[in-house]
Amino acid sequence: MAAGAENTQHVGMRSRLVLWIPRILGILVCVFLGVFSLDAFGNGKTVIQATSDFAVHVAPVLILFAVVGVSWRWPWVGGVVFTVLAVGYAYVTRAHPSWILVIAGPLLAVGILFIWSWRHGRRAA
């Protein structure tokens, strides 16, 4: 195989990674945050009481899933939303650094990856 063909394959693989990594990690972050919604079913509540609490806790996660969906077409949207959420969460919970690391860290990472994907896509076009 010629050196040019190997380089083309490498660039193609990198382009696919830059495209897919933020989308997959965005979904995983949504699932991770959704797990926290399950605490609504504790504390001796009935299923009906817990369901309304669960709906309140899972609603932001569903919105974030929608953001990932929109970001599939327009990655800059995911970059802006995930980054703003990370910064906003860090500000609101600034008294709890461990919370910031666990929640805002993944949000910020996904936001940066979506921005990278958007910039990479603009260069390729």
PESULPE-V826315 format. One record per helix or strand of 2 or more residues. SS is the DSSP state (hx for helix, st for strand). FROM is the first residue (numbers start at 1). TO is the last residue. If there is no record, write none. Layout:
ss	from	to
SS	FROM	TO
SS	FROM	TO
This chain:
ss	from	to
hx	3	41
hx	47	73
hx	75	92
hx	97	124
